[in-house]
């Protein structure tokens, strides 16, 4: 059974090959580091003093601040919809459900593929951060990245926490994408909920609002309890479990597929 599930997941991955979701993953991971390379090369007098003592920590912060505040959630909303829409665009859901696969196999394998793409984006993002720093130092020698070790452990710790903070929205957008065949509606729903999150980010109950979890985990929020980030990570896991269960029950009990 496990071997069949792995094969089916590989088949789902092949469907994503050379699709918009794949290109979004690669270009999205490179976008922020590329912008920061341009900024640091064009304005060394401003950025060199800021990175003089601990260049890697400052450089990593420049990249993750943008990702945590805005880009990461936009990527999650888009890539989830793009993967689910592969079947709708090709009018293939009915064929998928007629194959000798269980509902659980179909449901979980596609969700796993989305997670693998997100993990790939995190890995590429980290590699582009490192490559961007070395490129900046090779062009503008006033930057001292080459004189300091790369904080791999710190980068992995940040990536792991930020990945866990996206679990709730991954499950919510996955459920919405499966239930609604129109690409625009789940996308618009995600963007609206994300925008509302910024409007209520100082609310004392913000730890229960999934679309703000990456922001809460990465940034310190004055006025909120000190354990808000920990609560956000825990709630992200709980929300993911709830929406995956809810989504699977709907998929397995609905009468018309696709």
Secondary structure, 3 states (H helix, E strand, C coil): CHHHHHHHHHHHHHHCCCCHHHHHHHHHHHHHHHHHHHHHHHCHHHHHHHCCCCHHHHHHHHHHHHHHHHHHHHHHHHHHHHHHHHHHHCCCHHHHHHCCCCHHHHHHHHHHHHHHHHHHHHHHHHHHHHHHHHHHHHHCCCCCHHHCCCCHHHHHHHHHHHHHHCHHHHHHHHHHHHHCCCHHHHHHHHHHHHHHHHHCCCCCCHHHCHHHHHHHHHCCCCCCCCCHHHHHHHHHHHHHHHHHHHHHHHHHHCCCCC
